Amino acid sequence: MGEMRTLRSVVIVAALVAGTMAQAQSGQPLRFNVAPGSSYAMTSVTSMKMAFSGMMDREMTTKSTVSQTLKFDAGEGAWLKFTLSTSDFKTEGEQMMEGMGPSPDEMAAAFKNVRTVGEVGPNGGTRNVKLEGTDGLDMMTKGMVTRIVEGVSQLGLLGLTFPDGPVEVGTEWKANFDMAKTLGDSMMGMAQDVKGDFPYVFTVEAFEAVDGAPHAKVKVFTDGKATFRVQGPGGEGDGNMTMTSLGHMWIDLATGLPTKSATEMAMTIDIGMLQITQEMKIDTTLKKG
């Protein structure tokens, strides 16, 4: 009986502490607050299943692990300069097709030469984002890194730009992602006249402690469709791409950086003679180093 009372007391105290933490953290703005000279180690693990149907039938699964370094330096006014570089890239699983695209070793070597540079503001928004070290990249690899740059340019550093004003549980804001350049480059120039904005919705779901530090848990959701004209060896035709993505980011309230994120994504590309479906799971961690 005494043990039950003790356990009940512990549960009540834990609930009160959690409630007090949530009240203390809600009602404050999310802001990017990183000191110049800071450096962070980021690791992303992507598990992907891809299936082809139509003119070819094939399935493949891969797992890639990317280790990157994110560095910050003083910029103009409240802006910081950032450099995102890749230190290691490993791929497990099947290759796309013999002779089609770079080998895993070639891709790893190419990624190590590429850097994404730009500036980030107090709300996580970016400007002057560009790639460096892309000389000699094949079109497929260039399409992959273009996705990174477009995400940083349009959605903000590491995938989101903060809203104005304080946030609390239930606070929601939106952003649009224009798929035109990303889809054009990732399909190696075969997609022309791309049309389609993908609406992103961000929602604060909770305030939680991660490794003892207060964080905002933010849900990230998008569901959209893009259309395009296909220009290839077989002639012209219509194509489309659909994508649905659901994930969560845990934003450190002290720095404004997402210390971890988890995302699941499903995408389909239909170009008439060929259909490609992708299912991806992406887990990312960020630590000061």
PyMOL commands that set and color helices and strands:
alter all, ss='L'
color gray80, all
select helices_A, chain A and resi 2-25+104-113+139-155+157-159+180-186
alter helices_A, ss='H'
color red, helices_A
select strands_A, chain A and resi 39-54+58-74+80-93+115-120+126-132+172-178+191-195+197-210+213-232+235-252+258-270+274-288
alter strands_A, ss='S'
color yellow, strands_A
deselect
rebuild
show_as cartoon
